[in-house]
């Protein structure tokens, strides 16, 4: 089975070099490609393409749709596709359906709640050309089954991942009152700032994302105990290490926003206080592997921070349980195993071969 991975992002030699030097975590795209001996097309290939239709698609619909177009053109050379998000997977499925192609297609779905994405399923019916769709949260899984009508045999819920070899606990001392926060998408940093205003803590907000180009800046002056600035992954790991506590404040939404940051911090053995949103429900067990607080509630967040800083032994216990969770369920290598399995099952079903354990799966 020859597989083509269609990926959102730029996965070039610079990334490989940083990983080899130990300055960046391993990337799932590289690990999966190596496991499957697969080829990868990404935004770099769109940048390099001289095909008029690819250039037009990129300008009109974005780089992800252009990656789908590039992959579709290569369909005769491959048996199976993996798309790393619905931004690529939905247009690819539509193209495969229009061409009555027999390639198998496994798609990771980050969020299908927006109406512009739902129309691909109803009325366009692209589920016929998605053989396995992977969800990171219960809310997404239920949406696929109950609203979009995706057959249960095609839906699988899996945990997202952190590179447990790059993010790991150390015995080095932390700064007792240092709180870290990181990430960019749908972050509720206003809530965090209000929660720590005039409190005896230091807060470092590393606002940024390797997947988002525009810079996030504070909208109003920050209190003296809050610092703000983007960090690279090596610097971010050091901030995680030094911090006594971690906070991932999220605006209410249906997407499993913040999951990468949450799992990185859990892999570092940190006690994470995160917002329980509609989509952020499946990783933290409240009081066991982390702490949940309600959305946009500075008082509840302040109380949780105060309690955990006052009980360092309890915070350490939660951090240890968080690390164990990553090792057992959400490490990068486990994630790659699950994707390899899902691609194989999807391909077998597409071609009428028996599959053990086919059906809705929660891992």
C-alpha positions in Angstrom: 0.0 0.0 0.0 1.6 3.2 -1.2 0.5 6.2 0.9 0.5 9.9 0.2 0.3 12.3 3.2 -1.3 15.7 2.5 -0.2 18.0 5.3 -1.1 21.6 6.3 2.2 23.3 7.1 5.7 23.6 5.8 7.7 20.5 6.7 11.1 21.1 5.1 14.8 20.5 5.8 15.0 23.4 8.4 12.4 21.5 10.5 14.3 18.3 10.2 17.6 20.0 11.2 16.0 21.6 14.3 14.6 18.2 15.4 17.9 16.5 14.8 19.6 19.1 17.0 17.1 18.5 19.8 15.7 22.0 19.5 12.2 21.0 18.3 9.9 18.1 19.2 9.5 15.3 16.7 6.8 15.9 14.1 4.0 13.4 13.5 4.2 13.9 9.8 7.9 12.9 9.6 7.4 10.0 12.0 4.4 8.6 10.1 6.1 9.1 6.7 9.0 7.1 8.0 6.8 4.3 9.4 4.8 4.0 6.2 7.5 4.8 3.7 5.0 7.4 2.5 5.5 10.6 0.5 4.4 14.0 1.8 2.9 17.0 0.0 2.5 20.3 1.9 2.5 24.0 1.6 6.1 24.0 0.3 5.0 22.0 -2.7 2.2 24.5 -3.3 4.8 27.3 -3.2 7.0 25.5 -5.7 4.2 24.4 -8.1 4.0 26.0 -11.5 0.6 24.6 -12.4 -1.9 27.4 -13.1 -4.8 25.6 -11.4 -2.8 25.0 -8.3 -1.7 28.7 -8.1 -5.3 29.8 -8.8 -6.7 27.5 -6.1 -4.1 28.8 -3.6 -5.1 32.4 -4.3 -8.8 31.8 -4.3 -9.3 29.1 -1.6 -6.0 28.9 0.3 -2.9 26.7 0.5 -4.8 23.7 2.0 -7.2 23.4 -0.9 -4.2 23.7 -3.2 -2.5 20.8 -1.4 -5.7 18.8 -2.0 -5.5 19.6 -5.7 -1.9 18.6 -5.9 -2.6 15.3 -4.1 -5.6 14.6 -6.4 -3.4 15.0 -9.4 -1.1 12.2 -8.0 -3.9 9.8 -7.2 -2.9 7.3 -9.9 0.5 6.8 -8.2 -0.9 6.0 -4.7 -3.3 3.6 -3.0 -4.1 5.5 0.1 -4.3 9.2 1.3 -3.9 10.6 4.8 -5.1 14.2 5.2 -3.9 15.9 8.4 -7.0 18.1 8.6 -10.4 18.7 7.1 -9.2 21.8 5.4 -7.4 19.4 3.0 -9.5 16.3 3.5 -12.9 17.7 2.5 -11.8 19.2 -0.8 -9.8 16.1 -1.6 -12.9 13.9 -0.8 -15.0 16.0 -3.1 -12.5 15.6 -5.9 -12.1 11.9 -5.4 -15.9 11.5 -5.4 -16.3 13.5 -8.6 -13.7 11.2 -10.3 -15.1 8.0 -8.8 -11.6 7.3 -7.6 -10.9 4.1 -5.6 -8.1 5.4 -3.4 -8.7 5.0 0.3 -8.7 8.2 2.4 -8.2 8.6 6.1 -8.9 12.1 7.4 -8.1 13.8 10.7 -11.0 16.1 11.6 -10.1 19.0 14.0 -13.6 20.6 13.9 -16.5 20.1 11.6 -18.9 22.3 13.5 -18.8 25.3 11.1 -21.6 25.3 8.5 -19.2 25.7 5.6 -17.7 22.4 6.5 -20.9 20.5 7.2 -22.2 21.1 3.6 -19.5 18.8 2.4 -21.3 16.0 4.1 -24.9 17.2 3.5 -25.7 17.7 0.7 -22.4 16.9 -1.1 -22.0 13.5 0.4 -18.2 13.3 0.6 -18.4 10.7 3.4 -18.4 8.1 0.5 -14.8 9.0 -0.1 -13.6 9.2 3.5 -12.9 5.7 4.7 -11.7 6.6 8.2 -12.4 9.9 10.0 -10.5 10.6 13.2 -11.8 12.8 15.9 -9.9 14.2 18.9 -13.0 14.9 21.1 -16.3 13.4 22.1 -18.2 16.5 20.8 -16.6 16.0 17.3 -17.4 12.3 17.4 -21.0 12.9 18.2 -21.3 15.5 15.6 -20.1 13.1 12.9 -22.4 10.3 14.0 -25.5 12.2 15.1 -25.6 15.3 12.8 -23.4 14.6 9.7 -24.5 11.0 9.3 -21.1 9.5 9.0 -21.4 5.7 9.4 -20.2 4.5 12.8 -17.8 2.1 11.1 -15.8 5.0 9.7 -15.5 7.1 12.9 -12.7 6.7 15.4 -11.9 8.9 18.4 -8.2 9.1 19.3 -6.1 11.1 21.6 -3.9 13.9 20.3 -0.3 13.7 21.2 2.9 15.3 22.6 6.4 14.1 21.9 7.1 12.5 25.3 10.8 12.3 24.5 11.2 16.1 24.0 8.7 17.1 26.7 9.6 15.3 29.9 9.9 16.0 33.7 13.2 16.9 35.3 14.4 17.1 38.9 15.5 20.7 38.5 13.9 23.2 40.9 11.0 25.3 39.8 10.2 29.0 40.6 7.6 28.6 43.4 5.3 31.4 42.2 5.9 31.2 38.4 2.9 30.4 36.2 3.2 29.8 32.5 0.6 30.0 29.7 1.2 29.3 26.1 -0.5 29.1 22.7 -2.6 31.4 20.5 -5.8 30.0 19.0 -8.9 31.1 21.0 -7.0 31.9 24.1 -8.7 33.8 26.9 -5.7 35.7 28.2 -7.8 38.5 29.4 -9.4 36.1 31.9 -5.9 35.0 33.0 -4.7 38.5 33.4 -7.7 39.5 35.6 -7.3 36.3 37.6 -3.7 37.1 38.6 -4.0 40.9 38.8 -2.5 42.1 42.2 -1.7 38.5 43.2 1.7 37.4 44.5 2.6 35.5 41.4 4.6 35.9 38.2 3.0 35.0 34.9 4.8 34.4 31.6 2.4 34.3 28.6 4.1 32.7 25.6 1.5 33.8 23.0 2.1 32.2 19.7 1.8 29.1 17.6 4.0 27.4 15.0 0.9 27.1 12.8 -0.3 30.7 13.0 1.7 33.4 11.2 0.1 36.6 12.6 1.4 37.9 15.9 -0.9 38.0 18.9 -0.4 41.0 21.2 -2.1 42.2 24.3 -5.0 44.6 23.7 -4.5 46.6 26.9 -1.6 47.3 29.3 -0.5 44.4 31.4 0.0 44.4 35.2 3.5 44.4 36.4 3.4 40.7 37.3 2.6 39.5 33.8 5.1 39.2 30.9 4.1 38.5 27.3 6.3 37.3 24.4 6.5 34.6 21.8 9.0 31.8 22.4 10.4 29.0 20.2 9.8 25.4 21.2 13.2 25.1 22.9 12.6 28.2 25.0 9.1 27.1 25.7 10.2 23.8 27.1 12.5 25.7 29.5 9.6 27.9 30.6 7.5 24.9 31.2 10.3 23.4 33.3 10.8 26.5 35.5 7.1 26.9 36.1 5.3 25.8 39.3 1.9 25.8 37.6 0.5 26.0 34.1 -2.7 27.6 32.9 -4.4 27.1 29.5 -7.3 29.6 29.4 -9.6 29.1 26.4 -12.6 30.9 25.0 -15.8 28.9 24.8 -15.9 26.9 21.6 -16.6 23.4 20.1 -13.1 22.7 19.0 -10.5 20.9 21.2 -8.5 24.1 21.3 -5.4 24.1 23.4 -4.8 20.4 23.3 -1.3 20.5 22.0 -0.2 22.9 24.8 -2.1 20.9 27.4 -0.4 17.7 26.4 3.0 19.2 26.2 2.6 20.5 29.8 1.2 17.2 31.0 4.2 15.5 29.4 6.4 17.8 31.4 4.7 16.6 34.6 3.0 19.9 35.2 -0.4 20.5 36.9 -2.4 22.1 34.2 -5.4 24.4 34.9 -7.5 24.5 31.7 -10.9 25.8 30.7 -13.6 23.2 30.3 -15.2 24.2 27.0 -17.6 22.2 24.8 -14.7 20.7 22.9 -12.0 20.5 25.6 -13.4 17.5 27.7 -11.5 14.3 26.9 -8.0 14.7 28.1 -8.0 16.1 31.6 -9.8 14.2 34.4 -10.6 17.0 36.8 -8.7 16.7 40.1 -6.8 13.6 38.8 -4.6 14.6 35.7 -5.4 18.3 35.8 -7.8 21.0 36.9 -10.8 22.3 35.0 -12.4 25.8 35.5 -15.4 27.3 33.8 -15.0 29.5 30.7 -14.3 33.3 31.2 -14.5 33.1 35.0 -11.5 35.0 36.5 -12.6 34.3 40.1 -12.8 30.6 39.6 -9.4 30.6 37.8 -7.9 32.7 40.6 -9.2 30.3 43.2 -7.8 27.3 41.4 -4.4 29.0 41.0 -4.3 30.0 44.7 -5.3 26.5 45.8 -2.7 24.7 43.7 0.2 27.0 44.6 -0.7 26.5 48.3 -0.7 22.8 47.9 2.5 21.9 46.0 2.4 18.3 47.0 -1.1 18.0 45.4 0.1 19.8 42.3 3.0 17.4 42.0 0.7 14.4 42.4 -1.5 15.7 39.6 1.5 16.4 37.4 2.8 12.9 37.9 -0.6 11.5 36.9 -0.6 13.8 33.9 2.8 12.4 32.7 1.6 8.9 33.2 -1.5 9.6 31.0 0.8 10.9 28.2 3.0 7.9 28.4 0.1 5.4 28.4 -2.3 7.1 26.0 -1.1 10.3 24.3 2.5 10.0 23.4 3.7 10.7 19.8 4.7 7.1 19.1 1.3 5.8 20.2 -0.4 8.4 18.0 1.6 7.2 15.0 0.7 3.6 15.8 -3.0 4.5 15.8 -2.8 6.4 12.5 -1.0 3.5 10.8 -3.7 1.2 12.1 -6.5 3.6 10.9 -5.1 3.9 7.5 -4.7 0.2 7.1 -8.3 -0.4 8.3 -9.7 2.3 6.0 -7.9 0.8 3.0 -9.0 -2.7 3.7 -12.7 -1.6 4.0 -12.5 0.4 0.8 -11.3 -2.7 -1.1 -13.7 -5.2 0.6 -11.2 -6.9 2.8 -12.1 -8.1 6.3 -11.0 -5.9 9.2 -10.8 -7.0 12.8 -12.4 -4.5 15.1 -13.9 -2.3 12.4 -16.4 0.2 13.9 -16.4 3.1 16.3 -13.3 3.0 18.4 -12.2 5.1 21.4 -8.5 4.9 22.4 
